[in-house]
Structures are given as C-alpha cells and as structure tokens.
Amino acid sequence: MMRRAGVSKFLAATLGLLLAGGALAADVGHYVIGDVAAKTPGTIQPGLLLMGGGDRNFDAMRWFMKQAGNGHIVVLRASQAGEIGEEFFNEVGGIKSVETFVFKDREASTDPKILATLKRADGIFIAGGDQSRYVRYWRGTPVAEALDAHVRAGKPLGGTSAGLAMLGEYLYGAMDGGSQVSPAALADPLGDGNTIETDFLHIAQLKGVITDTHFSERGRLGRLIAFVAKGEHLAGKPLIGLGVDEDAAVAVEGDGRARVYATAPGAGAIVVKGGFRQKQAEDTAMTLDRVDTVVAGVDSVLHLPEGRVEKPLAQRHYAVRNGVLVALDAPLLVIHGGAGVEPGDLTPAEEEAARAALREALKAGYAKLQAGAPSVDAVTAAITVLEDAPQFNAGRGAVFTHDGRNELDTSLMDGASGKAGAAAGLRRVKNPILLARTIMDKSRHVMMVGDGAEAFAKEQGVTLVDPAYFRVEKRWQQLQKALDEEKKAQASNTPLVLPGKAYFGTVGALALDAQGRLAGGTSTGGMTNKRYGRVGDAPIIGAGTWADDRCAVSSTGWGEFYIRAAAAHEICARVRLAGDPIARAADRVINRDIPKAGGDGGAIALGADGSVAFPFNTGGMYRGWIGSDGVPHVAIYKTDALATPGK
C-alpha cells in the first residue's frame, strides 16, 4: 500500500522537495510514490481524459501518461487516501512519480505547497468521490486557477466519476448532498434537485458542455437531458451533454478530436444535442417533442466542444412526455418462453423447433408494430403464436395437473391506459391471452376464473376447444414421472423434493410501439402435478405481468415467490421511484430478492426508453427480441450470446 510522504522508496529526493516547499496544511492528506526529482523523459502534450467511473482502462491511462511525457502525475481528491497513486505507478506504469493530495476543506486550496506542486505537474488527474466537495473546496480559489492554467499551458488533465462530472463549463454539482436520478430530474427539470453550477473551470474543449458519468449503467440519459435543459435555462444559449459509460474513457487531443477507449463491447460516450426548442417551466414535468443523441464508440471520432461524431456507433431519438423518457426509434418487441430449461434437456430437433417458434412469435408481433398497431396488439399476437407452439408450457403445450387435466392462466396489461385483463383455471380456451384481451376490453372486470371465465369466453366468441387439444405426449410423460416420484416418496415416508424446473414454464411478451406506449402479457400452463386449484403468478397483475408508462415486465419462475415479491410491479417500482435503470431493477428483484427468499426463475423487462433486460438464474430461458433491424434475435441457454438492442 501507499506510504506517507517521506517514507517512499525515493526518500531523500522527495523529502528535500517537501521541505523546500514548506509544511502542508494540517488537514490535507499527502501521499507520494516514485522519484519526484527525476527528469521527465518525454514531451508533454495537451489532452483531456474523461473516464466514466468504472475500472480504469489501462490503455487510456497510458495515453494520458504519454501526454504527460511519462513524467510526474498529481492526483487530487476529497476522500479516501493514496491508493490511486499506487495503481498508476505500479500497475499502469511508465511514469516517474505520483503525488496525491486529499482535500478536507476549502482552506487547503490556498496552500503554497499544493499550488507549487500543481504548477510543476506534468499531468493532473482528479479522482472520483463527491463533486460537491470539489465545487465547495475549489471554485473561485487558486486551485481552480491552477487547473485552468495547467490546461492553458498545454498539459493533460484527467478525471473519473466525480472528477469528470466537474470539468464542463456547466456541471451537475450534487450540492444538495444527494445523487439525482432520471425520473426525479425529468419530473422537475428546473427544480432545486438539478443543481447546475458554473464559473468553476474554463476548459476550451468543454465550453458549453455538461458531463455525466456511470452513464448507461445507472440509466442517466434522462437526468442528462434535464441537466442540459436547466443549463440552457441558466446560460441563455444552447449546450450539449456528454455522458460516458463506466466501461469507457474519452481521450481528447489538444485540437478537440477525441477517441473512445472501451473495456466492454458497446461501451462509449453519448452526446445529447441541446438547443431544445421547448422551454421548461418551474415546478412542471419536462416535455420535449424530440431529443437527438449520438453514440461515439471505439471506431468513432468525437469533436469537442461542438459534439460532432464521425462514424457514430448509433444515433437515437427520444421524446420526453410528462417527465417520461420515450424512445422514438423503431418499435421494439421482447419475448420469453420460460426459464428453467437446461443444457441437455432438448434434442437438436426440439431445440431448433423452439428457436423457430420464438422467431415466428417475434415476426408476428413485430408485424403489428410495423403496421402502426398499439403495443397491446403486438403482445397479444406474439403470445398467441407461443401458445400454439407445443414447445412451451402455455396453451397447446400446457403441463398436466395431478388429476391429468390442463389448467391455463394468463394476464395482459396496457401500460398507456393502466387497463388489464386476466384469467385462471381455464380448461377449454384455445388461446388464453385472447380471453385476457377480451376481459380487458369488453368487461368491467380485471380477472375471471374457471367456468365463469369460460362462459364469458363463449359469450364473446373466444375460441373454445375440446380438452384433448392440449394433450402433448411429452407433457403427459412428465406428469407420469412426477406421479411416480410422488408415490415413491410416500412409500418411503420421505418428503417429496420437486426439481426446480417443475415450477417453471411460462411465455410472455412486452412491446413498445411507435407512440412510446408499453404493454405486457404472460400465459402459462402452471406447474406439473399441481392440485387443489393452485394458481401461480402468471395471471396476477403485479406479480406475473405489469406495464405502466415507463416500464413493462413479464415473469417466469417459481410463482409463489413471484407473488410474494409482487415481482413484476417491484421491478417497475424501482425504475419509477428509485430511478434504477431497467437492467439494474430487474437484476435486483430476479437475481437477488427472489433467490434470497428461496425462489428462482427469470423475467423480461422493457423500458419506454428502449432499454431491455433478460435476467434469469437458471441454466437457460427461452428469450428473444426484434427491433429496428427487423431481424429476430433469439437464445435459449445462459451460454448463448444475445446482444441487447442498441449494443
């Protein structure tokens, strides 16, 4: 670990310089590693390194060290200690020394020793932490002047996380002690929670730029749009936003040309083009007809401060409607055929049949979206195809109850209107999802069960079939095996332990239409060998299915645990209330909360902003999506690669 100044391996040279500069302020942490008296071996060149806040990209760091002539780096921070200096010196390497100052108050910003060290630094790097401390400690002080002078002198400056967030002409200062989330930022863009500051640093390449970090990982597009809107309100001129992903770093040359370094596929930097036509009002949710964004990837060239991108990784367009970020690009459909499938469960022919059915369902639903139909139509169409496919535990392929019958459950929800329909205990309805749609559209009720539901289906012209329609030999043999295992357990007076996959098997679909409306639906045959009228999560609004104006979810797994967790609603509540991005919200519920309680399974989740998640904790989950390329993307096992939309 790092040692205090005066105890480094180059003690004599370091100590001489420290004594020459005088004593430091008592409340400043000071750490040194390397030989601060060594000659800088290379040529110092201008540059900015903008890091998104994740693990440091060593290639990007080596670019920064080269810009600093592989000489002497000064790290500034306002928390922790000198660990980052040890990482730079020992792991990145190629430099003569690293000197770290840890500020604890504003008083230290006038310390002559610190200012002298900053003046002679070959490169300065600002660590992560809390940018409000940087604003309070440094704005209007000699430290801020020294940082500006460093850049003007043609020397490199870098920052990560909070150290990047503070570099723009306008910046989110987090001055209220919190960290703003996208839903709250969009709900009141001019409000006090969006603490936009200025008159801090004056870096030419970031003039008119607001930066943000941990970008895609924390779902910060919405808040950056709000920050730009408030910044424009304060500045009276157009601004741009620049968000950098955790797995990315942007290296900016002195002339403003920049490239992206990435440690993960699809990671990059997102430019939010400001100059918003619509002005925002105080205490009012944001409304914007259009927001244009450009994604810079590893093959792109980004030009700052104008924000122009050559060879963009993607260009995406959004609107903000009553504080909700909505994707305006091609509509999107996401499906699943149930979690619990394991490698080796399927023959090659069965596997190909399942993949073909997934592709057919995606095409059927997407055709509705391309024709301009609402999202609920696409969900209904996709699930109908999955119910007709014997490969999945829904409709035609439903599993058998203990009594050798099939009892089907389903639910459907329209996120735009909040309307829903559900049915349980069906024995003769060919496509349960069509009955859920009929209940939603043509009754005053949300849920119907058993004989009453089927009487309503007959009254409304929903197709009924002889129960023999649902007999699939593979499902029948699964029941016989389950009954045999149950009999053996009873004979030996031992508890029956059901395999986890006995609880799985569901189909579902989610859609985002061209108007930004979400819908979701789920359908299942339940659990093999179930009895006593058991109903799982699939027909329960909030457990198996949920859709609102910003999030839609369809669940698949051990239904009892999904009901107790209100799993589908809980995911969307995290998005709405905690500001979690879809992927994080879904992962926490499916892969943390439910397993902690003793359950397992999976889900699909879709955001109004076009974000998608496929969390599951079994060996596989039938899943797929179709979007702007018009090509069905499907997968079955955990080891199958399935890129998400936009990646």
C-alpha positions in Angstrom: 0.0 0.0 0.0 1.0 3.7 -0.3 3.1 5.2 2.4 3.2 8.7 3.8 5.5 11.3 2.1 9.0 10.9 3.4 8.7 7.1 3.6 8.7 6.3 -0.1 11.5 4.4 -1.7 12.9 7.6 -3.0 13.0 9.2 0.4 15.9 11.6 0.0 14.8 13.3 -3.2 11.2 13.5 -2.1 12.0 14.8 1.4 14.2 17.6 0.0 11.4 18.9 -2.2 8.8 18.7 0.6 11.0 20.7 3.0 11.7 23.3 0.3 8.0 23.9 -0.2 7.3 24.3 3.4 4.8 22.4 5.6 1.4 21.4 4.3 -1.9 22.4 5.8 -2.6 20.0 8.7 -5.8 18.7 7.2 -4.5 17.7 3.8 -3.6 14.0 3.1 -0.4 13.8 1.2 1.0 10.6 -0.5 4.0 10.2 -2.7 5.3 7.3 -4.7 8.3 7.4 -7.1 11.1 9.9 -7.6 9.6 13.4 -7.8 13.1 14.8 -8.6 13.6 12.7 -11.8 13.7 14.3 -15.2 10.5 14.0 -17.3 11.6 11.7 -20.1 9.1 12.6 -22.8 7.4 15.5 -24.5 4.4 17.0 -22.7 1.3 17.4 -24.9 -2.2 18.8 -24.2 -5.2 16.5 -23.7 -8.2 15.6 -21.6 -9.0 12.1 -20.3 -12.7 11.7 -19.5 -13.3 8.4 -17.6 -16.8 7.1 -16.9 -16.1 5.9 -13.4 -15.7 2.1 -13.7 -12.5 0.1 -13.7 -9.7 2.2 -15.2 -8.8 1.4 -18.8 -5.1 1.0 -18.7 -4.7 1.7 -22.5 -6.5 5.0 -21.9 -4.4 5.7 -18.8 -1.2 5.0 -20.8 -2.3 7.5 -23.4 -2.7 10.0 -20.6 0.7 9.2 -19.1 2.3 9.6 -22.6 0.6 13.1 -22.9 2.2 13.9 -19.6 5.6 13.0 -21.0 5.7 9.8 -18.8 6.7 12.2 -16.1 5.1 13.3 -12.9 1.4 13.0 -12.1 -0.5 14.8 -9.4 -3.8 13.3 -8.2 -6.4 15.5 -6.5 -9.3 14.1 -4.4 -11.5 14.9 -1.5 -11.9 11.4 0.1 -10.1 8.2 0.7 -6.3 8.1 0.5 -3.4 7.5 -1.9 -4.4 4.1 -3.4 -4.9 5.5 -6.8 -1.4 6.8 -7.0 -0.1 3.3 -6.2 -2.2 1.9 -9.0 -1.0 4.5 -11.5 2.7 3.9 -10.6 2.8 0.1 -10.1 0.0 -1.2 -12.4 -0.3 1.4 -15.3 3.4 2.2 -15.0 5.7 4.2 -17.3 5.8 7.3 -15.1 8.3 8.8 -12.7 6.1 9.7 -9.7 2.6 10.2 -8.5 1.8 12.7 -5.8 -1.7 12.7 -4.2 -3.4 15.4 -2.2 -6.6 14.6 -0.3 -8.6 17.8 0.5 -10.8 18.0 3.5 -11.8 21.7 3.4 -11.6 24.9 1.3 -8.7 26.3 3.3 -6.2 23.9 1.7 -6.9 25.4 -1.7 -4.6 28.3 -0.9 -1.7 26.1 0.4 1.5 27.3 -1.3 3.0 23.8 -1.3 0.0 22.3 -3.1 -0.1 25.2 -5.6 3.6 24.8 -6.3 3.2 21.1 -6.9 0.3 21.7 -9.3 2.3 24.3 -11.2 5.2 21.8 -11.9 2.9 18.8 -12.5 3.2 17.2 -15.9 -0.3 15.8 -15.7 -3.2 16.3 -13.2 -5.8 13.6 -12.5 -9.0 14.3 -10.4 -10.3 11.1 -8.7 -13.9 10.1 -8.1 -15.9 10.8 -5.0 -18.3 13.7 -4.4 -18.2 16.5 -6.9 -20.0 18.9 -4.5 -16.8 18.8 -2.4 -14.8 19.9 -5.4 -17.1 22.7 -6.0 -17.2 23.9 -2.4 -13.4 23.4 -1.9 -12.0 24.8 -5.1 -14.4 27.1 -7.0 -13.1 30.6 -7.0 -9.8 29.6 -5.4 -6.1 29.3 -6.5 -6.6 25.6 -7.1 -9.2 26.2 -9.8 -7.0 28.9 -11.3 -4.1 26.4 -11.3 -6.2 23.7 -13.1 -7.2 26.2 -15.8 -3.5 27.4 -16.1 -2.4 23.8 -16.4 -4.7 23.2 -19.4 -3.8 26.5 -21.0 -0.1 25.5 -20.7 -0.7 22.5 -22.9 -0.6 19.9 -20.2 -3.0 17.0 -19.8 -5.9 16.9 -17.3 -8.0 13.8 -16.5 -10.9 12.9 -14.3 -13.0 9.9 -13.4 -16.6 9.8 -12.0 -16.9 13.0 -9.9 -13.6 14.1 -11.3 -15.1 14.1 -14.8 -18.5 15.5 -13.7 -16.9 18.7 -12.6 -14.9 19.5 -15.8 -17.6 21.1 -18.0 -18.4 24.8 -18.3 -21.7 23.9 -16.7 -21.8 21.0 -14.3 -24.1 19.0 -12.0 -22.8 19.8 -8.6 -24.9 17.5 -6.4 -24.9 20.4 -4.0 -27.9 19.1 -2.1 -25.9 16.1 -0.8 -27.7 13.5 -3.0 -27.3 12.0 -6.4 -30.1 12.9 -8.8 -31.9 10.1 -10.6 -33.5 10.4 -14.0 -37.2 10.2 -13.1 -36.8 13.0 -10.5 -34.7 15.1 -12.8 -37.3 14.9 -15.6 -40.2 15.4 -13.2 -38.9 19.0 -12.4 -36.0 19.9 -14.7 -35.7 23.4 -13.3 -36.1 22.3 -9.7 -33.6 22.5 -6.9 -32.6 18.9 -7.3 -30.9 19.6 -10.6 -28.1 21.6 -9.0 -26.4 23.0 -12.1 -23.3 25.1 -11.3 -20.9 27.2 -13.5 -18.0 29.6 -13.2 -15.7 26.8 -11.9 -13.3 25.6 -14.6 -12.9 27.2 -18.1 -11.6 24.4 -20.4 -11.9 25.3 -24.1 -12.7 21.8 -25.2 -15.6 21.6 -22.8 -17.1 25.0 -23.3 -20.9 24.7 -23.5 -20.7 21.1 -22.3 -22.2 19.3 -19.3 -20.6 16.0 -18.5 -22.0 12.9 -16.7 -20.6 9.6 -15.7 -21.6 6.0 -14.9 -23.9 6.7 -17.7 -25.6 3.7 -19.2 -25.1 1.6 -16.1 -27.1 3.9 -14.0 -29.7 5.0 -16.5 -28.6 8.6 -16.6 -29.8 9.7 -20.0 -32.9 11.2 -18.6 -31.1 13.2 -16.0 -28.5 14.5 -18.5 -31.3 15.7 -20.7 -32.8 17.6 -17.7 -29.3 19.0 -16.8 -28.9 20.3 -20.3 -32.4 21.9 -20.2 -31.6 23.6 -16.9 -28.2 24.6 -18.1 -29.7 26.3 -21.1 -32.2 28.0 -18.9 -29.4 29.5 -16.9 -27.0 30.2 -19.8 -29.4 31.5 -22.3 -27.6 29.6 -25.0 -27.5 26.0 -26.4 -25.4 23.4 -24.6 -24.6 19.8 -25.2 -24.5 16.9 -22.8 -21.7 14.3 -22.8 -22.3 11.0 -20.9 -19.5 8.5 -20.5 -20.2 4.8 -19.7 -18.4 3.1 -16.8 -16.5 0.9 -19.2 -15.4 3.8 -21.4 -12.9 6.6 -21.4 -12.7 9.5 -23.9 -9.2 10.7 -24.8 -9.3 14.3 -26.1 -6.4 15.7 -28.1 -5.5 19.4 -27.8 -7.4 20.2 -31.0 -10.6 18.7 -29.6 -10.5 15.5 -31.6 -11.4 12.6 -29.3 -11.5 8.8 -29.4 -13.1 6.3 -27.1 -11.3 3.5 -25.2 -13.6 0.7 -24.0 -13.3 -2.3 -21.8 -16.7 -3.8 -22.8 -18.5 -4.3 -26.1 -20.8 -1.4 -26.9 -19.4 0.9 -24.2 -19.0 4.5 -25.3 -19.9 8.1 -24.9 -23.3 9.6 -25.6 -23.8 13.2 -26.9 -27.1 14.8 -26.1 -27.7 17.6 -28.6 -29.1 20.6 -26.8 -30.7 23.7 -28.2 -34.1 22.4 -27.1 -36.9 24.1 -28.9 -39.3 23.9 -26.0 -38.6 25.9 -22.8 -39.3 24.3 -19.5 -41.4 25.8 -16.7 -40.7 25.7 -13.0 -42.4 23.0 -10.9 -43.5 21.3 -14.1 -42.6 17.9 -15.6 -40.4 18.1 -18.7 -42.0 17.9 -22.1 -39.9 17.8 -25.3 -41.0 16.7 -28.7 -37.6 15.4 -29.7 -34.1 14.9 -28.3 -31.4 13.7 -30.6 -28.4 11.7 -29.3 -25.3 10.3 -30.9 -23.2 7.4 -29.5 -19.5 7.5 -30.0 -17.8 4.1 -29.9 -14.3 2.8 -30.3 -14.3 3.4 -34.1 -15.7 6.9 -33.8 -14.1 10.3 -33.8 -15.7 12.8 -31.4 -15.1 16.5 -31.9 -15.3 18.8 -28.8 -16.8 21.1 -27.8 -19.2 21.0 -30.7 -20.2 17.4 -30.1 -19.9 16.2 -33.7 -19.3 12.5 -34.2 -17.7 10.8 -37.2 -18.6 7.1 -37.6 -21.1 7.1 -34.8 -21.9 3.8 -33.1 -25.6 4.7 -33.1 -27.9 7.7 -33.4 -31.0 7.6 -31.3 -34.0 9.8 -30.9 -36.3 10.4 -27.9 -39.1 12.5 -26.6 -40.0 13.4 -23.1 -43.7 13.2 -22.2 -44.8 14.5 -18.9 -41.5 13.6 -17.4 -41.1 10.2 -19.0 -38.3 9.5 -21.5 -39.7 7.7 -24.6 -37.8 6.1 -27.5 -38.8 7.5 -30.9 -36.9 5.0 -33.0 -38.3 1.8 -34.5 -40.7 -0.1 -32.2 -39.5 -3.0 -30.1 -40.8 -6.4 -29.1 -39.3 -8.7 -26.4 -40.5 -12.2 -25.6 -39.7 -15.2 -23.4 -40.7 -18.9 -23.5 -40.0 -19.6 -19.9 -37.0 -20.1 -17.6 -35.7 -23.4 -16.3 -34.6 -25.1 -19.5 -31.2 -26.7 -19.0 -28.5 -27.8 -21.5 -29.2 -31.4 -22.4 -33.0 -31.1 -21.9 -33.7 -30.8 -25.6 -32.8 -32.9 -28.6 -31.3 -30.9 -31.5 -34.7 -31.1 -33.3 -36.5 -29.9 -30.2 -34.1 -27.0 -29.8 -34.5 -25.9 -33.4 -38.3 -26.1 -33.2 -38.2 -23.9 -30.1 -36.0 -21.4 -31.8 -38.2 -21.4 -34.8 -41.3 -20.8 -32.7 -39.6 -17.9 -30.9 -38.7 -16.3 -34.3 -42.2 -16.8 -35.6 -43.7 -15.1 -32.5 -41.3 -12.2 -32.9 -42.3 -11.7 -36.5 -46.0 -11.9 -35.8 -45.8 -9.3 -33.0 -43.5 -7.0 -34.9 -45.7 -7.1 -38.0 -48.4 -5.5 -35.8 -46.0 -2.8 -34.7 -44.8 -2.0 -38.2 -48.4 -1.6 -39.3 -48.9 1.1 -36.6 -50.9 -1.1 -34.2 -50.7 -0.3 -30.5 -48.3 -2.3 -28.3 -51.1 -4.4 -26.7 -51.9 -5.8 -30.2 -48.3 -6.9 -30.7 -48.1 -8.6 -27.3 -51.4 -10.4 -28.0 -50.1 -11.6 -31.4 -46.8 -12.8 -30.2 -48.2 -14.7 -27.2 -50.8 -16.3 -29.4 -48.1 -17.9 -31.5 -46.3 -19.1 -28.4 -49.5 -20.6 -27.0 -50.0 -22.5 -30.3 -46.4 -24.0 -30.1 -46.2 -27.3 -28.2 -42.6 -26.5 -27.2 -43.7 -24.1 -24.4 -45.8 -24.5 -21.2 -48.7 -22.4 -22.3 -51.7 -23.1 -24.5 -51.2 -26.1 -26.6 -48.1 -27.2 -24.7 -49.5 -26.7 -21.2 -48.4 -29.2 -18.5 -50.8 -31.5 -16.7 -52.3 -31.2 -13.2 -52.3 -34.1 -10.7 -55.7 -35.1 -12.0 -54.4 -35.3 -15.6 -56.1 -32.1 -16.8 -54.8 -28.9 -18.1 -55.5 -25.6 -16.3 -54.3 -22.5 -18.0 -53.6 -19.0 -16.6 -52.9 -15.7 -18.3 -52.8 -11.9 -17.9 -52.4 -8.8 -20.1 -51.8 -5.1 -19.2 -51.8 -1.9 -21.3 -49.3 0.5 -19.8 -50.8 3.5 -21.5 -54.3 3.2 -20.0 -53.5 1.0 -17.0 -56.2 -1.4 -18.1 -55.7 -5.1 -17.5 -57.3 -8.5 -18.1 -56.6 -11.9 -16.6 -58.0 -15.4 -16.3 -57.1 -18.5 -14.4 -58.1 -22.2 -14.3 -59.0 -22.4 -18.0 -59.6 -25.8 -19.5 -61.1 -25.2 -22.9 -59.9 -21.8 -24.1 -57.5 -22.4 -27.0 -55.6 -19.1 -26.6 -55.9 -17.8 -23.1 -54.2 -14.5 -24.0 -57.2 -13.7 -26.3 -59.5 -14.1 -23.4 -57.4 -11.8 -21.2 -57.6 -9.2 -24.0 -61.4 -9.7 -24.2 -61.8 -9.3 -20.4 -59.8 -6.1 -20.6 -61.7 -4.6 -23.5 -65.2 -5.9 -23.0 -65.9 -6.4 -19.3 -65.9 -4.3 -16.2 -63.6 -6.8 -14.5 -59.9 -7.4 -14.4 -59.8 -11.2 -13.6 -62.1 -14.2 -14.2 -61.6 -17.8 -13.3 -62.7 -21.3 -14.2 -66.2 -22.0 -15.5 -67.3 -18.4 -15.3 -64.3 -17.2 -17.4 -65.1 -19.9 -20.0 -68.8 -18.9 -20.1 -67.7 -15.3 -20.8 -65.3 -16.6 -23.5 -68.1 -18.4 -25.2 -70.4 -15.4 -24.9 -67.7 -13.2 -26.5 -66.8 -15.6 -29.3 -63.4 -16.6 -28.0 -62.4 -20.0 -29.4 -63.0 -23.0 -27.2 -61.6 -26.5 -27.9 -62.0 -30.0 -26.6 -59.6 -30.5 -23.7 -57.9 -33.3 -25.7 -56.4 -30.5 -27.8 -53.9 -29.8 -25.0 -52.6 -33.3 -24.7 -49.0 -33.3 -25.7 -47.2 -36.7 -25.2 -44.1 -35.1 -23.7 -46.1 -33.3 -21.1 -48.1 -36.4 -20.3 -44.9 -38.3 -19.7 -43.7 -35.5 -17.4 -46.8 -36.0 -15.3 -46.3 -39.8 -15.1 -42.8 -39.3 -13.9 -43.9 -36.8 -11.3 -46.6 -39.1 -10.1 -44.2 -42.0 -9.8 -41.7 -39.9 -7.8 -44.5 -38.8 -5.6 -45.6 -42.4 -5.0 -42.1 -43.5 -4.1 -41.7 -40.6 -1.7 -45.0 -41.6 0.1 -44.0 -45.2 0.3 -40.6 -44.4 1.9 -42.2 -41.7 4.1 -39.8 -39.1 2.9 -40.6 -35.5 1.7 -41.0 -35.1 -2.0 -38.4 -32.7 -3.3 -39.6 -31.4 -6.7 -37.0 -30.4 -9.2 -36.8 -26.7 -9.7 -37.9 -26.9 -13.3 -41.2 -28.3 -12.1 -42.2 -24.8 -11.2 -41.1 -23.2 -14.5 -42.7 -22.8 -17.8 -44.4 -19.6 -19.0 -44.5 -17.5 -22.1 -44.6 -13.7 -22.2 -44.2 -10.7 -24.4 -43.6 -7.0 -24.0 -43.9 -4.3 -26.7 -43.0 -0.6 -27.2 -44.9 0.9 -30.1 -44.1 3.9 -32.3 -46.1 6.2 -30.0 -43.9 5.1 -27.0 -46.7 3.0 -25.4 -45.8 -0.1 -23.4 -47.8 -3.3 -22.9 -47.1 -6.7 -21.4 -48.6 -10.2 -21.2 -48.0 -13.6 -19.7 -49.5 -17.1 -20.3 -48.8 -20.5 -18.7 -50.0 -24.0 -18.0 -48.8 -23.8 -14.5 -46.8 -26.5 -12.6 -46.6 -30.2 -13.4 -48.7 -32.2 -10.9 -50.2 -29.2 -9.4 -53.5 -29.7 -7.5 -56.1 -28.1 -5.3 -56.8 -25.3 -7.8 -53.3 -23.9 -7.5 -52.7 -20.6 -9.3 -49.3 -19.1 -9.8 -48.0 -15.7 -10.6 -48.8 -15.6 -14.3 -52.4 -14.3 -14.1 -51.7 -12.0 -11.2 -51.3 -8.4 -12.2 -48.2 -7.1 -10.5 -46.7 -10.5 -9.9 -46.5 -12.1 -13.4 -47.3 -9.1 -15.5 -47.0 -5.3 -15.2 -46.9 -2.4 -17.6 -47.1 1.4 -17.0 -45.9 4.4 -18.8 -42.2 3.8 -18.3 -41.7 0.0 -17.7 -43.2 -3.4 -18.6 -42.3 -6.8 -17.2 -43.3 -10.5 -17.8 -42.1 -13.0 -15.2 -41.3 -16.7 -15.4 -40.3 -18.9 -12.4 -41.5 -20.3 -9.1 -44.8 -18.5 -9.0 -45.3 -18.5 -5.2 -42.2 -16.4 -4.7 -43.1 -14.1 -7.5 -46.5 -13.5 -6.0 -44.9 -12.7 -2.5 -42.5 -10.3 -4.1 -45.0 -8.7 -6.4 -42.1 -9.2 -8.8 -43.2 -7.5 -12.0 -44.5 -4.4 -10.2 -41.5 -4.3 -7.9 -39.1 -4.1 -10.9 -41.1 -1.2 -12.3 -41.4 0.5 -8.9 -37.6 0.5 -8.7 -37.5 2.2 -12.1 -40.1 4.8 -11.2 -39.2 5.5 -7.6 -35.5 4.7 -7.2 -34.5 5.8 -10.6 -32.9 2.4 -11.3 -32.2 1.6 -15.0 -34.3 -1.4 -16.2 -31.3 -3.8 -16.1 -30.4 -3.0 -12.5 -34.0 -3.0 -11.3 -34.7 -6.4 -12.9 -31.5 -7.9 -11.7 -32.1 -6.9 -8.1 -35.5 -8.5 -8.0 -34.9 -11.6 -10.0 -31.3 -12.4 -9.1 -31.2 -11.1 -5.5 -34.6 -10.7 -3.8 -36.3 -13.8 -5.1 -33.3 -16.2 -4.6 -32.9 -14.7 -1.1 -36.4 -15.8 -0.3 -35.8 -19.3 -1.7 -37.2 -19.0 -5.3 -35.7 -18.8 -8.7 -36.6 -18.1 -12.3 -36.4 -15.2 -14.7 -38.1 -12.3 -16.4 -38.1 -9.9 -19.3 -38.2 -6.2 -18.8 -38.6 -3.3 -21.3 -38.4 0.5 -20.7 -40.1 3.3 -22.5 -36.6 4.5 -23.4 -36.0 1.3 -25.3 -33.8 -0.4 -22.6 -34.2 -4.2 -22.3 -33.2 -6.8 -19.7 -33.3 -10.6 -19.6 -32.4 -11.6 -16.0 -32.6 -15.2 -15.1 -30.8 -17.5 -12.6 -31.3 -20.9 -14.2 -29.4 -22.8 -16.9 -31.5 -21.2 -19.6 -34.5 -19.1 -20.6 -36.2 -19.1 -24.0 -35.9 -15.4 -25.0 -35.7 -13.0 -27.9 -36.3 -9.6 -29.3 -36.8 -7.8 -32.6 -36.3 -4.1 -33.3 -35.0 -1.6 -35.8 -33.1 -4.2 -37.9 -36.3 -6.3 -38.3 -34.4 -9.4 -37.5 -35.5 -11.8 -34.8 -32.7 -12.4 -32.2 -33.3 -15.5 -30.1 -31.4 -17.5 -27.4 -32.1 -20.4 -25.1 -29.2 -21.2 -22.8 -27.2 -18.9 -20.5 -24.2 -19.5 -22.6 -26.0 -18.3 -25.7 -24.9 -14.8 -26.8 -27.8 -12.4 -27.1 -26.9 -8.7 -27.6 -29.5 -6.3 -26.4 -31.0 -3.6 -28.6 -28.6 -0.8 -29.3 -25.5 -2.8 -28.4 
